[in-house]
Amino acid sequence: MMERTTLRPSPTALINPRCDPMFKAIFTQNTAESNFALKDFLSAILDREIRELALQPNEPPVDSLSEMQMSFDVSVVFDDGERADIELQGRNHDYDYAARAEIQAARILNIAAGKGGNWNAPKCYQISVLNFEYDKDDKSPLSWYTMRSKSSKALAGRLNVIFFDLVKIRKLRNTDADRLTKLEKWGMFFAYADDARHQDYIAQIARSEEGIMAADFIVKTMSADEANWWRQNSYWIAERDRNAERENAIKRGLAEGREKGLAEGRKRGLAEGRAEGEQRGAHSNAVETACRMLALNKNSLEEIASCTGLSLDEVKTLSPSTEA
């Protein structure tokens, strides 16, 4: 059972917005602040005005038992029919995150397309806030991927995958708040909202952006509720256990692989040793037979070689009458 000492570490401590359940809670509460913060963040990501939006179920339905079930962190539909999924990815796990993002984007587009019509489906966006560096060669904190030809000609533009990299955002932490773009300010908020060393900086950013101010208010309000600290701590413990299990699985796999390799090596060695022993035994028998036939002096050297399988030169070396 979790010890109470693992709850809020100090009266002024704030929850971590990079913790998956806390990230979801910032944007999905039935409050004006949460709705405003969500619209403002999406406006900064998509670089467009977001007038109205509605939260959607986090687990889209599947059409068959063989179809992959998935869940979204924050799923929304805009007033123009366009849809977006916002994900928080705190760690770079050992799976292909780009493939996951494409599959999620395709699922959103499939839902938006509906039935009938002339394939004029609304645009869909899979937006991932990454607490790790996805592409070190890309210097921009925002990477926007669409389907294009080899000559870079865009297709219909309906499917969009967007990565917002907090690692690159952190490189701007010494930049004055008034010199940051709205998107960079949102990145700073997610990167440092819970860091006591940067509270003055975050407060300055929040005062300059109403959407971030709303998110900051939500974080502070949630931090005052002990239940949210239980949720956050439980999430980290579960994440730690999952990581430990993955590491143990890797270690078990390596140990089993080594043991299997050793077993196969021993088996192969025994087989090779047995084959070599049999070969040497057969040769020894052939030499013994050739010697007996030579002693009887009834067969030619060629006949002895043919009968025993030895080479003629080897039979000659066994014959006492053969000159050196």
Backbone torsions as a table, in degrees:
resi	resn	phi	psi	omega
1	MET	NA	141.0	-175.3
2	MET	-68.8	133.1	179.1
3	GLU	-73.8	147.8	-179.6
4	ARG	-66.2	-20.6	179.0
5	THR	-69.1	-11.3	178.8
6	THR	-89.1	3.4	178.1
7	LEU	-80.2	-154.2	-174.4
8	ARG	-54.0	119.6	-174.0
9	PRO	-69.0	-26.0	178.4
10	SER	-156.4	159.8	-178.6
11	PRO	-60.5	-23.7	-177.5
12	THR	-100.6	-2.4	-178.3
13	ALA	-66.2	148.1	-179.1
14	LEU	-119.2	148.1	177.9
15	ILE	-64.3	161.2	-175.4
16	ASN	-94.3	114.6	179.9
17	PRO	-71.0	-8.4	177.0
18	ARG	-91.4	3.7	173.2
19	CYS	-87.3	126.2	-169.8
20	ASP	-48.7	-53.6	-178.8
21	PRO	-65.7	-30.5	178.3
22	MET	-72.2	-39.4	176.5
23	PHE	-58.8	-47.0	178.7
24	LYS	-60.3	-44.4	-175.1
25	ALA	-64.0	-32.4	179.7
26	ILE	-59.3	-38.3	-171.6
27	PHE	-103.2	-7.1	-171.3
28	THR	-117.6	8.9	177.8
29	GLN	-75.5	152.2	179.6
30	ASN	-85.7	60.9	-179.9
31	THR	-134.3	158.4	178.4
32	ALA	-63.6	-38.1	-179.4
33	GLU	-63.5	-44.5	-179.2
34	SER	-64.5	-44.6	179.9
35	ASN	-64.0	-41.8	-179.8
36	PHE	-66.5	-42.5	179.3
37	ALA	-62.0	-41.3	-179.7
38	LEU	-64.0	-45.6	179.2
39	LYS	-63.7	-39.7	-178.7
40	ASP	-67.9	-40.2	179.6
41	PHE	-65.6	-45.2	179.1
42	LEU	-64.8	-34.7	176.6
43	SER	-62.6	-39.7	179.1
44	ALA	-69.3	-39.7	-179.7
45	ILE	-67.2	-48.3	-173.9
46	LEU	-88.3	-8.0	179.9
47	ASP	55.8	51.5	179.0
48	ARG	-158.5	161.8	178.7
49	GLU	-77.0	134.8	175.6
50	ILE	-112.9	106.6	-176.8
51	ARG	-80.1	-54.7	-178.1
52	GLU	-138.9	150.8	175.0
53	LEU	-153.4	163.5	179.0
54	ALA	-136.1	136.6	176.7
55	LEU	-69.4	143.9	-180.0
56	GLN	-116.7	163.6	177.2
57	PRO	-56.0	141.8	-177.6
58	ASN	-76.7	-18.8	-179.7
59	GLU	-119.4	98.0	179.7
60	PRO	-65.2	148.0	-178.9
61	PRO	-69.1	156.3	176.1
62	VAL	-111.2	154.0	-176.9
63	ASP	-91.5	-17.3	-179.3
64	SER	-152.3	163.9	179.9
65	LEU	-66.4	-24.4	-178.5
66	SER	-82.9	-10.8	-178.7
67	GLU	-78.8	139.7	-177.5
68	MET	-67.9	128.1	173.1
69	GLN	-83.6	134.9	179.2
70	MET	-139.5	161.9	177.6
71	SER	-129.2	146.6	178.0
72	PHE	-105.0	149.0	174.5
73	ASP	-69.1	-57.7	179.2
74	VAL	-135.2	118.1	-178.3
75	SER	-117.3	128.4	-176.1
76	VAL	-136.5	158.2	170.3
77	VAL	-126.0	133.7	-179.6
78	PHE	-85.2	169.9	-178.0
79	ASP	-68.3	-17.4	176.8
80	ASP	-94.0	6.6	177.8
81	GLY	94.2	-14.0	177.5
82	GLU	-67.8	152.7	-174.9
83	ARG	-127.9	156.6	178.5
84	ALA	-147.2	145.8	171.5
85	ASP	-119.1	126.9	179.0
86	ILE	-111.9	123.6	-177.9
87	GLU	-118.8	143.7	170.6
88	LEU	-108.6	120.8	179.1
89	GLN	-117.2	101.9	-174.4
90	GLY	-76.5	-30.4	-176.6
91	ARG	-132.8	151.2	177.5
92	ASN	-87.9	94.8	-177.6
93	HIS	-77.3	174.9	-173.8
94	ASP	-87.0	36.3	172.2
95	TYR	-125.4	169.1	-176.9
96	ASP	-79.6	98.8	-175.8
97	TYR	-68.1	-32.4	178.2
98	ALA	-62.3	-41.5	178.4
99	ALA	-64.5	-40.7	178.3
100	ARG	-60.3	-44.9	-179.2
101	ALA	-62.8	-41.0	178.5
102	GLU	-63.3	-42.9	-179.4
103	ILE	-65.3	-41.4	177.9
104	GLN	-64.0	-42.1	178.6
105	ALA	-62.3	-41.2	179.0
106	ALA	-64.1	-37.0	178.4
107	ARG	-65.4	-42.9	178.3
108	ILE	-61.3	-44.4	-179.4
109	LEU	-64.4	-38.2	178.7
110	ASN	-62.7	-39.8	178.4
111	ILE	-67.3	-41.8	-177.3
112	ALA	-68.8	-31.4	-175.9
113	ALA	-65.9	-36.9	179.6
114	GLY	64.8	-158.8	-178.3
115	LYS	-108.9	152.2	177.3
116	GLY	69.1	-156.7	178.9
117	GLY	78.3	-173.9	-177.7
118	ASN	-113.9	33.7	179.5
119	TRP	66.4	20.3	179.3
120	ASN	-89.8	60.7	-177.9
121	ALA	-72.8	149.6	177.2
122	PRO	-71.0	161.1	178.3
123	LYS	-68.1	149.7	178.1
124	CYS	-131.1	147.2	-175.1
125	TYR	-130.8	126.8	170.1
126	GLN	-104.2	111.2	-173.9
127	ILE	-111.9	122.2	-179.1
128	SER	-118.2	123.8	171.6
129	VAL	-91.8	111.5	-171.5
130	LEU	-104.3	127.8	174.2
131	ASN	-94.3	29.4	174.7
132	PHE	-150.5	162.5	-176.5
133	GLU	-88.0	113.6	-178.5
134	TYR	-78.5	-46.7	-177.1
135	ASP	-130.4	104.1	-177.2
136	LYS	-67.5	-23.2	-179.6
137	ASP	-78.9	-21.2	179.1
138	ASP	-88.4	116.0	-174.6
139	LYS	-84.4	-13.3	-179.2
140	SER	-83.0	140.5	178.1
141	PRO	-71.3	-17.1	179.7
142	LEU	-114.9	118.7	177.7
143	SER	-114.8	125.7	-175.0
144	TRP	-118.4	118.7	-177.1
145	TYR	-112.8	134.8	173.7
146	THR	-133.7	171.0	178.1
147	MET	-82.1	124.3	-178.6
148	ARG	-138.3	159.8	176.1
149	SER	-78.9	174.5	178.6
150	LYS	-62.8	-24.0	178.1
151	SER	-92.9	13.0	176.2
152	SER	72.5	17.5	175.2
153	LYS	-80.1	128.0	-176.6
154	ALA	-71.4	148.6	174.5
155	LEU	-85.5	-137.1	-176.9
156	ALA	-77.2	-18.0	178.3
157	GLY	76.8	15.7	-177.6
158	ARG	-78.7	-30.9	-175.3
159	LEU	-105.9	118.9	-175.9
160	ASN	-129.4	131.5	175.9
161	VAL	-118.1	125.9	-174.9
162	ILE	-127.1	128.0	176.6
163	PHE	-112.3	127.1	176.6
164	PHE	-111.2	108.7	-167.9
165	ASP	-94.5	110.0	-179.8
166	LEU	-74.2	-22.6	177.7
167	VAL	-63.9	-43.8	178.7
168	LYS	-70.1	-33.4	177.8
169	ILE	-62.1	-40.5	-178.0
170	ARG	-61.6	-22.7	178.5
171	LYS	-69.4	-11.3	-179.9
172	LEU	-100.0	9.3	-169.9
173	ARG	-64.3	-18.8	178.1
174	ASN	-92.3	5.8	179.2
175	THR	-83.5	136.8	177.2
176	ASP	-57.8	140.7	-176.1
177	ALA	-57.9	-36.4	-176.9
178	ASP	-73.9	-6.7	177.3
179	ARG	-100.3	-1.3	179.7
180	LEU	-89.5	149.1	171.8
181	THR	-76.2	166.8	178.3
182	LYS	-59.0	-41.5	-179.6
183	LEU	-63.0	-43.2	178.9
184	GLU	-64.1	-35.7	177.3
185	LYS	-65.2	-41.1	176.2
186	TRP	-61.6	-41.0	178.0
187	GLY	-61.9	-42.6	177.5
188	MET	-62.3	-38.8	179.2
189	PHE	-61.5	-49.7	179.6
190	PHE	-63.7	-35.3	-176.2
191	ALA	-74.8	-31.9	-169.3
192	TYR	-131.6	6.9	-176.5
193	ALA	-58.1	-30.6	-177.3
194	ASP	-98.7	3.0	-175.8
195	ASP	-92.9	113.6	-177.2
196	ALA	-60.1	-27.1	-177.6
197	ARG	-71.6	-17.3	-174.5
198	HIS	-119.4	19.9	-176.0
199	GLN	-65.0	-37.8	178.1
200	ASP	-64.4	-39.1	179.0
201	TYR	-65.0	-45.5	179.2
202	ILE	-65.4	-38.2	177.7
203	ALA	-62.3	-40.1	178.2
204	GLN	-64.0	-41.9	178.0
205	ILE	-64.7	-44.4	-178.5
206	ALA	-62.0	-38.2	179.5
207	ARG	-65.7	-24.8	-177.7
208	SER	-89.1	-12.6	-177.3
209	GLU	-137.2	118.7	-176.1
210	GLU	-63.7	-36.7	179.6
211	GLY	-64.1	-43.2	178.1
212	ILE	-69.2	-34.2	176.2
213	MET	-60.9	-40.4	177.9
214	ALA	-64.9	-43.0	179.1
215	ALA	-64.8	-39.1	179.0
216	ASP	-64.2	-39.9	177.0
217	PHE	-62.5	-41.0	179.8
218	ILE	-64.1	-44.8	-179.4
219	VAL	-60.8	-43.9	-179.1
220	LYS	-68.6	-37.6	177.8
221	THR	-66.3	-44.9	178.9
222	MET	-64.8	-33.3	-178.5
223	SER	-67.1	-22.7	179.8
224	ALA	-80.3	-10.1	-179.1
225	ASP	-99.2	116.3	-177.0
226	GLU	-60.3	-29.2	-179.9
227	ALA	-60.6	-34.8	179.2
228	ASN	-69.7	-30.3	175.6
229	TRP	-70.6	-36.1	173.8
230	TRP	-61.0	-44.2	179.8
231	ARG	-62.7	-44.5	-179.0
232	GLN	-65.4	-47.4	-179.2
233	ASN	-64.6	-38.4	177.8
234	SER	-63.6	-38.2	178.8
235	TYR	-64.2	-45.5	-179.4
236	TRP	-64.5	-38.9	178.8
237	ILE	-64.7	-44.0	178.3
238	ALA	-63.4	-39.2	178.5
239	GLU	-65.7	-41.5	177.2
240	ARG	-60.8	-43.4	-179.4
241	ASP	-66.0	-39.1	177.7
242	ARG	-63.9	-42.3	178.3
243	ASN	-63.4	-42.0	179.2
244	ALA	-63.6	-40.9	179.5
245	GLU	-65.1	-40.4	177.3
246	ARG	-61.8	-44.4	179.2
247	GLU	-63.7	-41.2	178.5
248	ASN	-65.3	-38.1	178.8
249	ALA	-63.7	-40.4	177.8
250	ILE	-64.1	-44.0	179.5
251	LYS	-63.3	-42.2	178.3
252	ARG	-63.1	-41.0	179.1
253	GLY	-62.6	-42.7	178.6
254	LEU	-64.9	-42.3	-179.8
255	ALA	-64.6	-43.9	178.8
256	GLU	-64.6	-37.5	178.4
257	GLY	-64.9	-43.0	177.7
258	ARG	-63.2	-43.9	-179.5
259	GLU	-63.9	-41.5	178.7
260	LYS	-64.2	-41.0	178.6
261	GLY	-63.0	-42.2	178.5
262	LEU	-64.4	-41.9	-179.8
263	ALA	-63.8	-43.7	178.7
264	GLU	-65.5	-36.8	177.9
265	GLY	-64.6	-43.3	178.2
266	ARG	-63.2	-42.9	-179.7
267	LYS	-62.8	-43.1	179.7
268	ARG	-66.7	-39.4	179.0
269	GLY	-63.7	-41.8	177.0
270	LEU	-62.3	-43.2	-179.0
271	ALA	-64.7	-43.7	179.9
272	GLU	-66.5	-39.2	178.7
273	GLY	-64.7	-40.9	179.2
274	ARG	-64.7	-42.3	-179.4
275	ALA	-65.0	-41.4	179.1
276	GLU	-65.5	-40.3	178.7
277	GLY	-62.9	-43.3	178.6
278	GLU	-63.3	-39.6	179.9
279	GLN	-64.4	-43.2	179.1
280	ARG	-66.3	-38.2	178.7
281	GLY	-63.9	-42.4	179.5
282	ALA	-63.9	-39.3	179.5
283	HIS	-66.6	-40.6	179.3
284	SER	-62.5	-40.9	178.3
285	ASN	-64.4	-38.8	-179.7
286	ALA	-64.9	-40.9	178.9
287	VAL	-64.1	-42.5	179.8
288	GLU	-62.6	-41.9	178.8
289	THR	-64.0	-43.3	-179.9
290	ALA	-61.6	-40.0	179.9
291	CYS	-64.2	-40.6	178.9
292	ARG	-65.5	-40.9	180.0
293	MET	-66.5	-37.0	178.0
294	LEU	-65.4	-37.7	-179.3
295	ALA	-65.8	-34.1	178.7
296	LEU	-72.6	-23.4	177.3
297	ASN	55.9	39.5	-178.7
298	LYS	-111.8	-11.7	-176.1
299	ASN	-124.5	151.4	176.4
300	SER	-75.2	163.4	179.2
301	LEU	-60.8	-36.7	179.9
302	GLU	-64.6	-40.3	179.7
303	GLU	-66.6	-40.1	179.3
304	ILE	-63.7	-42.5	178.9
305	ALA	-61.6	-41.9	180.0
306	SER	-66.1	-39.2	-177.6
307	CYS	-73.4	-37.0	-173.9
308	THR	-94.2	-17.0	-176.6
309	GLY	84.0	1.2	176.9
310	LEU	-78.4	159.6	176.1
311	SER	-75.8	156.9	-179.7
312	LEU	-62.3	-38.4	179.6
313	ASP	-62.9	-39.3	-179.3
314	GLU	-68.4	-37.2	178.2
315	VAL	-65.4	-38.2	179.6
316	LYS	-63.1	-37.8	-180.0
317	THR	-68.3	-23.3	179.0
318	LEU	-84.3	-20.0	-174.9
319	SER	-80.7	124.3	-179.1
320	PRO	-70.0	-18.7	-176.8
321	SER	-89.0	-6.7	-178.8
322	THR	-83.3	130.3	-179.5
323	GLU	-75.1	146.3	179.5
324	ALA	-71.0	NA	NA
